């Protein structure tokens, strides 16, 4: 979509599970995707980990969260936690 001379980019968003919250204001989110194997057709799972900024340190391990792409915040951190969809059961 173009507005004048500027092009509007879609913001990437993923839903994943928090696997680590040991760092200050940072969580590691594992995002799982499923796709059919190109040759055999069987469903294959791939997991990728993203470092996301959690400003208020609200996320705990096991939470399901939505993350959004942002500007680089540190060497590895390029994502921000938008919302906690489901809290982990304790």
N, CA, C and O of each residue as an XYZ file, in Angstrom:
360
protein
N       0.842     -1.178      0.000
C       0.000      0.000      0.000
C       0.882      1.234      0.000
O       1.801      1.337      0.813
N       0.622      2.152     -0.882
C       1.429      3.366     -0.948
C       0.602      4.575     -0.548
O      -0.563      4.710     -0.924
N       1.229      5.444      0.217
C       0.608      6.697      0.628
C       1.580      7.792      0.211
O       2.591      8.010      0.878
N       1.285      8.474     -0.875
C       2.220      9.473     -1.385
C       3.487      8.782     -1.845
O       3.431      7.844     -2.639
N       4.626      9.237     -1.355
C       5.911      8.635     -1.697
C       6.308      7.514     -0.747
O       7.266      6.786     -1.006
N       5.576      7.375      0.347
C       5.930      6.392      1.371
C       5.204      5.081      1.127
O       4.058      5.065      0.677
N       5.877      3.991      1.427
C       5.237      2.678      1.362
C       4.972      2.213      2.781
O       5.808      2.394      3.667
N       3.809      1.614      2.997
C       3.414      1.168      4.313
C       3.769     -0.310      4.457
O       3.315     -1.140      3.669
N       4.580     -0.638      5.463
C       4.973     -2.014      5.698
C       4.026     -2.674      6.682
O       3.525     -2.035      7.607
N       3.788     -3.963      6.471
C       3.030     -4.719      7.458
C       3.938     -5.078      8.609
O       5.087     -5.475      8.412
N       3.417     -4.935      9.814
C       4.192     -5.258     10.999
C       4.039     -6.750     11.275
O       2.921     -7.262     11.333
N       5.168     -7.448     11.446
C       5.122     -8.877     11.717
C       4.716     -9.112     13.159
O       5.209     -8.444     14.069
N       3.814    -10.063     13.366
C       3.385    -10.455     14.708
C       3.359    -11.962     14.787
O       2.935    -12.633     13.846
N       3.813    -12.499     15.910
C       3.782    -13.938     16.143
C       3.206    -14.216     17.521
O       3.225    -13.357     18.403
N       2.694    -15.427     17.694
C       2.224    -15.892     18.996
C       3.116    -17.063     19.386
O       3.319    -17.993     18.605
N       3.643    -17.006     20.604
C       4.541    -18.063     21.046
C       4.510    -18.236     22.550
O       3.770    -17.557     23.260
N       5.336    -19.167     23.020
C       5.395    -19.515     24.433
C       6.702    -19.001     25.028
O       7.766    -19.146     24.426
N       6.613    -18.398     26.216
C       7.806    -17.884     26.897
C       8.580    -19.079     27.454
O       8.044    -19.856     28.244
N       9.839    -19.224     27.042
C      10.665    -20.331     27.519
C      11.691    -19.880     28.552
O      12.238    -20.706     29.283
N      11.960    -18.558     28.621
C      12.893    -18.049     29.621
C      12.566    -16.598     29.932
O      12.284    -15.803     29.036
N      12.609    -16.263     31.237
C      12.422    -14.874     31.655
C      13.487    -14.478     32.665
O      13.250    -13.629     33.524
N      14.643    -15.085     32.563
C      15.701    -14.869     33.539
C      16.400    -13.507     33.385
O      16.986    -13.006     34.345
N      16.344    -12.918     32.210
C      16.988    -11.622     31.992
C      16.067    -10.488     32.430
O      14.855    -10.665     32.546
N      16.659     -9.327     32.669
C      15.878     -8.169     33.075
C      15.236     -7.529     31.847
O      15.934     -7.165     30.901
N      13.916     -7.392     31.856
C      13.125     -6.763     30.786
C      13.245     -7.482     29.439
O      12.984     -6.890     28.392
N      13.639     -8.753     29.469
C      13.762     -9.531     28.240
C      13.209    -10.927     28.474
O      13.442    -11.529     29.522
N      12.473    -11.441     27.490
C      12.004    -12.820     27.535
C      12.396    -13.510     26.231
O      12.566    -12.866     25.196
N      12.536    -14.833     26.305
C      12.794    -15.623     25.111
C      11.489    -16.327     24.761
O      10.930    -17.055     25.581
N      11.007    -16.107     23.542
C       9.726    -16.651     23.102
C       9.982    -17.666     21.994
O      10.632    -17.357     20.996
N       9.464    -18.885     22.177
C       9.581    -19.923     21.159
C       8.321    -19.909     20.306
O       7.214    -20.085     20.813
N       8.500    -19.696     19.000
C       7.383    -19.666     18.062
C       7.457    -20.933     17.222
O       8.472    -21.216     16.586
N       6.365    -21.689     17.230
C       6.319    -22.955     16.503
C       5.472    -22.789     15.254
O       4.393    -22.198     15.300
N       5.963    -23.313     14.137
C       5.167    -23.288     12.909
C       5.118    -24.687     12.327
O       6.068    -25.460     12.446
N       4.005    -24.998     11.700
C       3.809    -26.306     11.080
C       3.637    -26.120      9.585
O       2.980    -25.181      9.135
N       4.233    -27.025      8.820
C       4.108    -26.971      7.371
C       4.289    -28.385      6.821
O       4.919    -29.221      7.469
N       3.749    -28.662      5.641
C       3.932    -29.988      5.068
C       5.348    -30.145      4.510
O       5.891    -29.215      3.913
N       5.939    -31.317      4.707
C       7.259    -31.603      4.159
C       7.178    -31.500      2.632
O       6.231    -32.014      2.037
N       8.151    -30.847      1.988
C       8.053    -30.616      0.546
C       7.949    -31.884     -0.298
O       7.301    -31.872     -1.345
N       8.575    -32.976      0.137
C       8.544    -34.206     -0.651
C       7.518    -35.200     -0.133
O       6.759    -35.773     -0.914
N       7.487    -35.411      1.185
C       6.668    -36.486      1.752
C       5.294    -36.042      2.229
O       4.419    -36.884      2.431
N       5.082    -34.754      2.414
C       3.755    -34.267      2.764
C       3.395    -34.352      4.234
O       2.363    -33.817      4.639
N       4.214    -35.007      5.047
C       3.924    -35.115      6.481
C       4.091    -33.744      7.144
O       4.951    -32.959      6.743
N       3.265    -33.457      8.161
C       3.369    -32.196      8.886
C       4.677    -32.167      9.678
O       4.986    -33.105     10.411
N       5.438    -31.086      9.524
C       6.713    -30.909     10.197
C       6.608    -29.696     11.101
O       6.032    -28.678     10.716
N       7.174    -29.803     12.326
C       7.188    -28.675     13.254
C       8.568    -28.055     13.259
O       9.575    -28.760     13.333
N       8.615    -26.731     13.179
C       9.871    -25.988     13.314
C       9.674    -24.968     14.425
O       8.645    -24.295     14.485
N      10.659    -24.858     15.299
C      10.595    -23.898     16.388
C      11.718    -22.895     16.236
O      12.862    -23.258     15.961
N      11.379    -21.622     16.417
C      12.387    -20.568     16.374
C      12.237    -19.717     17.622
O      11.120    -19.417     18.044
N      13.358    -19.327     18.213
C      13.336    -18.519     19.425
C      13.608    -17.054     19.085
O      14.485    -16.737     18.281
N      12.838    -16.174     19.717
C      12.999    -14.735     19.537
C      13.218    -14.090     20.900
O      12.582    -14.478     21.881
N      14.109    -13.113     20.967
C      14.298    -12.316     22.174
C      13.350    -11.133     22.087
O      13.377    -10.386     21.109
N      12.513    -10.954     23.100
C      11.508     -9.892     23.070
C      11.615     -9.015     24.315
O      11.954     -9.486     25.401
N      11.316     -7.729     24.131
C      11.367     -6.755     25.223
C      10.082     -6.822     26.037
O       8.983     -6.738     25.488
N      10.231     -6.975     27.351
C       9.101     -7.024     28.286
C       9.326     -5.929     29.315
O       9.963     -6.161     30.342
N       8.808     -4.740     29.044
C       9.112     -3.545     29.829
C       8.826     -3.709     31.319
O       9.630     -3.274     32.143
N       7.709     -4.321     31.683
C       7.321     -4.396     33.092
C       7.648     -5.731     33.754
O       7.218     -5.978     34.880
N       8.397     -6.592     33.081
C       8.756     -7.916     33.618
C       7.526     -8.698     34.069
O       7.555     -9.344     35.116
N       6.448     -8.646     33.293
C       5.202     -9.326     33.656
C       5.177    -10.793     33.223
O       4.486    -11.606     33.836
N       5.916    -11.131     32.185
C       5.852    -12.479     31.611
C       6.566    -13.498     32.481
O       7.622    -13.219     33.051
N       5.975    -14.685     32.576
C       6.575    -15.808     33.278
C       6.745    -16.962     32.307
O       6.132    -16.978     31.240
N       7.574    -17.923     32.673
C       7.776    -19.091     31.826
C       6.455    -19.822     31.639
O       5.709    -20.023     32.597
N       6.171    -20.216     30.414
C       4.944    -20.941     30.107
C       3.815    -20.065     29.612
O       2.816    -20.583     29.115
N       3.940    -18.739     29.734
C       2.902    -17.825     29.236
C       2.843    -17.874     27.713
O       3.862    -18.054     27.046
N       1.640    -17.711     27.173
C       1.460    -17.567     25.734
C       1.360    -16.066     25.468
O       0.496    -15.390     26.026
N       2.252    -15.542     24.609
C       2.311    -14.102     24.373
C       2.286    -13.785     22.881
O       2.596    -14.633     22.043
N       1.911    -12.544     22.569
C       1.966    -12.036     21.198
C       3.143    -11.064     21.142
O       3.256    -10.169     21.979
N       4.025    -11.248     20.144
C       5.169    -10.362     19.992
C       5.080     -9.647     18.651
O       4.537    -10.183     17.685
N       5.618     -8.435     18.600
C       5.578     -7.604     17.391
C       6.994     -7.139     17.066
O       7.788     -6.849     17.961
N       7.293     -7.075     15.781
C       8.598     -6.621     15.322
C       8.787     -5.146     15.659
O       7.839     -4.363     15.600
N      10.023     -4.771     16.013
C      10.308     -3.369     16.320
C      11.724     -3.041     15.855
O      12.391     -3.867     15.232
N      12.165     -1.848     16.160
C      13.530     -1.467     15.826
C      14.491     -2.285     16.698
O      14.074     -2.814     17.729
N      15.747     -2.397     16.312
C      16.698     -3.133     17.159
C      16.858     -2.462     18.522
O      17.165     -1.273     18.610
N      16.647     -3.238     19.578
C      16.759     -2.718     20.938
C      18.083     -3.106     21.584
O      18.536     -2.439     22.514
N      18.706     -4.173     21.103
C      20.026     -4.596     21.556
C      20.605     -5.502     20.477
O      20.080     -5.563     19.365
N      21.675     -6.197     20.800
C      22.336     -7.043     19.804
C      21.395     -8.096     19.233
O      21.404     -8.340     18.026
N      20.576     -8.728     20.088
C      19.686     -9.812     19.652
C      18.203     -9.454     19.698
O      17.385    -10.144     19.090
N      17.848     -8.390     20.407
C      16.438     -8.084     20.670
C      15.845     -7.176     19.605
O      16.258     -6.024     19.465
N      14.855     -7.705     18.836
C      14.178     -6.925     17.793
C      12.661     -7.077     17.876
O      11.956     -6.763     16.918
N      12.157     -7.553     19.002
C      10.732     -7.818     19.174
C      10.261     -7.238     20.493
O      11.051     -7.075     21.423
N       8.968     -6.924     20.578
C       8.364     -6.368     21.791
C       7.133     -7.200     22.128
O       6.361     -7.559     21.239
N       6.946     -7.508     23.415
C       5.750     -8.221     23.855
C       4.580     -7.252     23.809
O       4.609     -6.198     24.444
N       3.532     -7.621     23.040
C       2.362     -6.762     22.890
C       1.341     -7.087     23.968
O       0.800     -6.186     24.608
N       1.076     -8.388     24.169
C       0.089     -8.789     25.175
C       0.369    -10.205     25.637
O       0.979    -11.009     24.932
N      -0.099    -10.484     26.854
C      -0.057    -11.845     27.384
C      -1.416    -12.450     27.096
O      -2.421    -12.020     27.663
N      -1.459    -13.442     26.221
C      -2.718    -14.056     25.824
C      -3.228    -15.003     26.897
O      -4.411    -15.003     27.236
N      -2.309    -15.816     27.430
C      -2.702    -16.800     28.449
C      -1.568    -16.926     29.447
O      -0.419    -17.134     29.057
N      -1.877    -16.804     30.735
C      -0.878    -16.951     31.774
C      -0.620    -18.422     32.058
O      -1.502    -19.262     31.880
N       0.582    -18.724     32.495
C       0.934    -20.117     32.819
C       0.204    -20.553     34.080
O       0.007    -19.769     35.008
N      -0.187    -21.804     34.094
C      -0.843    -22.352     35.288
C       0.212    -22.676     36.327
O       1.255    -23.250     36.011
N      -0.063    -22.306     37.568
C       0.924    -22.536     38.634
C       0.456    -23.580     39.593
O       1.160    -23.899     40.551
